[in-house]
Amino acid sequence: MTQGLRRTWYTFLDILFPPICLNCRSNLLSYEEKEDLLCGACFKGIKIYSNIVRPGPQFNLVAIGSYENSALRELLHYFKYNGFLAAQVPLEKLIVKWLEINPTLIPICFPAPEGRGSPNSWAANSCLVPIPLHRKRLRDRGFNQAEIIGEILSRCLNLPLERNLLERIRNTKSQIKMSSSKEREENLKNSIRIKAGEESLLSQYQSAILVDDIYTSGSTMREAVKALRRAGVKDIAALVIAKT
């Protein structure tokens, strides 16, 4: 199909099935709105964070925005549970926007080891590590949303993405209906480890940035942090798209 025919076909589809904003359900009129899956008002209404959270003594956490923002929440929901892989485009725009607003935030997350040199040399021995899915859940969903977000960050930060470093060894229950933090912790206890044969890979890294879509209770992230700590990674931060 030629480009002209493709454009005509998409115009025809838009007439039959007008694309609507994932959040407010208004019609998406411009090409940019259709690309973002959100109308201009909803996309601009996503507030970008400019702070670092320290959930515990083990790691720093940075988030692009709040899960309470309905537009960001809908974007992540359709991406994660409905397989809207097109959501990568607006998510990348949000990550780029966050980096433009916070150019020094990532380096601040890491206490620079002695002798590392300039403020920007944090990247020299750092890698991105996506939170893993259990193989059954990965098979059912077809993709790991944390890995896709990690790919975006890898391009933006020019850091290697170690997608096979961690593995989830138990197919844990969904955390959604668990109200107590103790129940969540027990459900995820010892569920993540360094993948067999990948231990030697860590010798080249002093820092790791764990990547996930949403940070809620932090149980999953803490399990990943423990696995990296046991393997000798000195500095660990976590970056998520949204935090509750």
C-alpha positions as CSV (number, residue, x, y, z in Angstrom):
1,M,0.0,0.0,0.0
2,T,1.4,3.4,-1.0
3,Q,1.7,6.3,1.4
4,G,-1.1,8.1,-0.2
5,L,-3.4,5.1,-0.1
6,R,-2.4,4.4,3.5
7,R,-3.3,8.0,4.5
8,T,-6.7,7.7,2.7
9,W,-7.3,4.4,4.5
10,Y,-6.6,5.9,7.9
11,T,-8.8,8.9,7.1
12,F,-11.6,6.5,6.2
13,L,-11.1,4.6,9.5
14,D,-11.1,7.8,11.4
15,I,-14.5,8.7,9.9
16,L,-16.0,5.3,10.8
17,F,-14.3,4.9,14.2
18,P,-13.2,8.4,15.4
19,P,-10.3,8.0,17.9
20,I,-11.1,9.2,21.3
21,C,-9.0,10.3,24.3
22,L,-8.3,7.4,26.7
23,N,-9.1,9.7,29.6
24,C,-11.9,12.2,28.9
25,R,-13.3,10.3,25.8
26,S,-13.3,13.5,23.6
27,N,-12.5,13.1,19.9
28,L,-8.8,13.3,19.0
29,L,-8.5,15.8,16.2
30,S,-4.9,16.4,15.5
31,Y,-2.2,14.0,14.5
32,E,-0.3,14.8,17.7
33,E,-3.3,14.0,19.8
34,K,-3.9,10.7,18.0
35,E,-0.2,9.9,18.6
36,D,-0.5,10.7,22.3
37,L,-3.8,8.7,22.7
38,L,-4.9,11.7,24.8
39,C,-6.3,15.0,24.0
40,G,-4.1,18.1,24.3
41,A,-5.7,19.2,27.6
42,C,-5.3,15.7,29.3
43,F,-1.7,15.3,28.1
44,K,-0.7,18.7,29.3
45,G,-2.5,18.1,32.6
46,I,0.0,15.4,33.5
47,K,2.2,17.1,36.1
48,I,5.9,16.2,35.9
49,Y,7.6,15.5,39.2
50,S,10.9,17.1,40.2
51,N,11.8,15.3,43.4
52,I,13.5,12.2,44.8
53,V,11.8,9.9,47.3
54,R,13.8,7.7,49.7
55,P,11.4,4.8,50.5
56,G,14.1,3.2,52.7
57,P,17.8,3.1,53.4
58,Q,18.5,0.8,50.4
59,F,17.6,3.0,47.4
60,N,16.4,6.3,46.0
61,L,13.2,6.5,43.9
62,V,12.2,8.9,41.1
63,A,8.9,9.0,39.4
64,I,7.7,10.8,36.2
65,G,4.3,11.6,37.7
66,S,1.5,10.6,40.0
67,Y,-0.7,7.6,39.5
68,E,-3.5,9.7,40.9
69,N,-3.5,11.7,37.6
70,S,-6.3,10.0,35.7
71,A,-4.7,10.6,32.2
72,L,-1.4,9.0,33.2
73,R,-3.2,6.2,35.0
74,E,-5.4,5.4,31.9
75,L,-2.3,5.5,29.7
76,L,-0.5,3.0,31.8
77,H,-3.6,0.8,32.2
78,Y,-4.2,0.5,28.5
79,F,-0.5,-0.1,27.9
80,K,-0.1,-2.8,30.6
81,Y,-3.5,-4.6,30.5
82,N,-4.9,-3.9,27.0
83,G,-1.7,-4.3,25.0
84,F,-1.7,-0.7,23.7
85,L,1.9,-0.7,22.6
86,A,1.3,2.6,20.8
87,A,1.4,4.1,24.4
88,Q,5.2,3.9,24.0
89,V,5.0,7.2,22.1
90,P,3.4,9.4,24.7
91,L,5.4,7.6,27.5
92,E,8.6,8.5,25.7
93,K,7.4,12.1,25.4
94,L,6.8,12.2,29.1
95,I,10.2,10.8,29.9
96,V,11.9,13.3,27.6
97,K,9.9,16.1,29.2
98,W,10.9,14.8,32.6
99,L,14.6,14.8,31.6
100,E,14.4,18.3,30.2
101,I,12.9,19.6,33.5
102,N,15.3,17.5,35.7
103,P,18.6,17.3,33.9
104,T,20.6,16.6,37.1
105,L,18.1,14.4,39.0
106,I,19.4,11.0,37.9
107,P,23.1,11.7,38.9
108,I,21.9,13.0,42.3
109,C,20.3,9.6,43.0
110,F,23.7,8.1,43.2
111,P,26.3,9.0,45.9
112,A,29.3,9.3,43.6
113,P,31.9,6.6,44.6
114,E,35.3,7.9,45.4
115,G,37.4,8.6,42.3
116,R,34.5,8.5,39.9
117,G,35.4,12.0,38.7
118,S,33.0,14.5,37.1
119,P,29.3,14.9,38.0
120,N,28.4,13.3,34.7
121,S,30.6,10.2,35.1
122,W,27.8,8.4,37.0
123,A,26.9,6.7,33.7
124,A,30.3,5.1,33.2
125,N,29.6,2.1,35.4
126,S,25.7,2.1,35.4
127,C,23.0,0.1,33.8
128,L,19.2,-0.1,33.6
129,V,17.5,-3.2,35.0
130,P,13.8,-3.8,34.3
131,I,11.7,-5.5,37.0
132,P,11.1,-9.0,35.6
133,L,7.8,-10.8,35.0
134,H,7.4,-14.5,35.7
135,R,7.6,-16.5,32.5
136,K,3.9,-17.5,32.7
137,R,2.7,-13.9,33.1
138,L,5.1,-12.9,30.3
139,R,3.7,-15.6,28.1
140,D,0.1,-14.5,28.9
141,R,0.7,-10.8,28.4
142,G,3.2,-11.1,25.5
143,F,5.5,-8.4,26.7
144,N,7.1,-6.9,29.8
145,Q,6.1,-3.3,30.2
146,A,9.1,-2.6,32.4
147,E,11.4,-3.8,29.7
148,I,9.8,-1.6,27.1
149,I,10.1,1.5,29.4
150,G,13.7,0.4,30.0
151,E,14.3,0.5,26.2
152,I,13.0,4.0,26.0
153,L,15.2,5.1,29.0
154,S,18.2,3.3,27.4
155,R,17.9,5.5,24.3
156,C,17.3,8.7,26.3
157,L,20.1,8.1,28.9
158,N,22.5,6.3,26.7
159,L,22.8,3.5,29.3
160,P,22.9,-0.3,28.7
161,L,19.7,-2.2,29.4
162,E,20.4,-5.5,31.1
163,R,17.0,-7.2,30.4
164,N,18.0,-10.7,31.5
165,L,19.8,-9.9,34.7
166,L,16.9,-10.5,37.1
167,E,14.4,-13.2,37.0
168,R,11.1,-13.8,38.9
169,I,11.2,-17.4,40.3
170,R,7.7,-17.6,41.7
171,N,4.5,-16.7,39.9
172,T,3.2,-14.5,42.7
173,K,-0.5,-13.6,43.3
174,S,-1.8,-10.3,42.0
175,Q,-1.1,-7.5,44.6
176,I,-4.3,-5.5,43.6
177,K,-6.6,-7.1,46.2
178,M,-4.0,-7.2,49.0
179,S,-4.7,-4.4,51.4
180,S,-2.0,-5.0,54.0
181,S,1.7,-4.3,53.4
182,K,2.6,-7.4,55.4
183,E,0.5,-9.6,53.0
184,R,2.2,-8.0,50.0
185,E,5.7,-8.5,51.5
186,E,5.0,-12.2,52.2
187,N,3.6,-12.7,48.8
188,L,6.7,-11.4,47.1
189,K,9.3,-12.6,49.6
190,N,12.4,-14.2,47.8
191,S,10.6,-14.1,44.4
192,I,13.3,-12.3,42.5
193,R,17.0,-13.3,42.1
194,I,20.0,-12.8,39.8
195,K,19.5,-15.1,36.8
196,A,21.9,-18.1,36.8
197,G,25.0,-17.4,34.8
198,E,24.5,-13.6,34.8
199,E,26.4,-13.0,38.1
200,S,29.7,-12.2,36.4
201,L,28.0,-9.4,34.4
202,L,27.6,-7.3,37.5
203,S,31.3,-7.0,38.0
204,Q,31.4,-4.2,35.4
205,Y,28.7,-2.1,37.1
206,Q,28.8,-0.1,40.3
207,S,25.3,1.4,39.9
208,A,21.9,0.1,38.7
209,I,18.7,1.9,37.9
210,L,15.7,-0.4,38.4
211,V,12.8,0.3,36.0
212,D,9.1,-0.3,36.4
213,D,5.8,1.2,35.4
214,I,4.1,1.8,38.7
215,Y,5.4,2.1,42.3
216,T,2.7,1.2,44.9
217,S,3.7,-0.5,48.1
218,G,7.3,-1.0,47.0
219,S,7.3,-4.7,47.8
220,T,8.4,-5.8,44.3
221,M,11.1,-3.1,44.1
222,R,12.5,-4.0,47.5
223,E,12.9,-7.7,46.4
224,A,14.8,-6.6,43.3
225,V,17.0,-4.3,45.4
226,K,17.8,-7.1,47.8
227,A,18.8,-9.3,44.9
228,L,21.2,-6.7,43.5
229,R,22.6,-5.9,46.9
230,R,23.4,-9.6,47.5
231,A,25.2,-9.6,44.2
232,G,27.4,-6.6,45.2
233,V,25.8,-3.7,43.4
234,K,26.8,-0.6,45.5
235,D,24.4,2.2,44.3
236,I,20.8,1.4,43.4
237,A,18.0,3.8,42.3
238,A,14.6,3.1,40.9
239,L,12.8,5.0,38.2
240,V,9.1,4.5,37.5
241,I,6.5,6.2,35.3
242,A,4.0,6.7,38.1
243,K,3.9,6.6,41.9
244,T,0.8,6.2,44.1
